[in-house]
């Protein structure tokens, strides 16, 4: 069982590639999207757009304020 887990881990570790991505031999990049002037490069295709990876838009709390009393916060009963 340990051999199976170890060999699986080694196979998964070898899946990553540090080299630049290129199309398979005999293949080309996808056609340019409708309305685009040129075919995007592999780096452009792998770069997420702001819609795919939005930035945080919430503001951090900068000061602490006392809450006003709530007349409807009554004990049960």
N, C-alpha and C positions, 0 to 999 in steps of 0.2 A: 504494500500500500504506500509506503514511504517513497519507493522508487517512482511510482505513478505520479504522486504529488510533486516530487522533485523534477521529473521530466516535464510535467505540465508547466511548472513555474519557469523552467528554462526556455520552453517553447514560447511562452508569453513574453518573456524578457527579450527574446530575439525579434519580436514583431516590430518594435520601434525602429525607425530609420532616421539617421542624422543627416543624410544627404538630401539635396533639394529634390522636389517632386518633379517628375517629367512624365509626359504621356507614354503609354506602352509603345513598343516599337511597332511601326506601321499605323499607329493611331494619331489623331490630332486632337487639339483642345476642342471643347464644345464651341458651337457657332456663337457669334456675338448676339447678345440679347437684342430684342426689337428696340429700335431707337438708339442703340449704342453705335458709336463711330468705329470702334475697334474691338477685337476679341480680347477679353480680360486675360491677364497672365495668371499662372497658378497662384502666385502670392496674393493677387487681388481677389481671386476666388476664395482663398482661405481666410481673408481678413473679414471679421464680422462687421456688419453695418451697425450704426447706432440703434436701429430698430431691433436687431438680433441681440445686442448686448447693451442695454440702456445704462446710463449713469445714474447714480443715486440722486434723487431730487428732494429728499426730505431734509429739513433743516434741523441741526442738532439743538438741543435745549441749551441756551446760553445763560439763562439765569433762572433761579428758583423762585416762584411766586407762591404765596399762601393761597389755598383754595378758599373761595367764599363759602359760607355755610349753606347747606342744602336743607331746606325745610322739609323735604319729602323723605329724607334719610331717617326713618323712624325705626325703633326696635320692633321685632316681631311681637305679635300678641294682640 
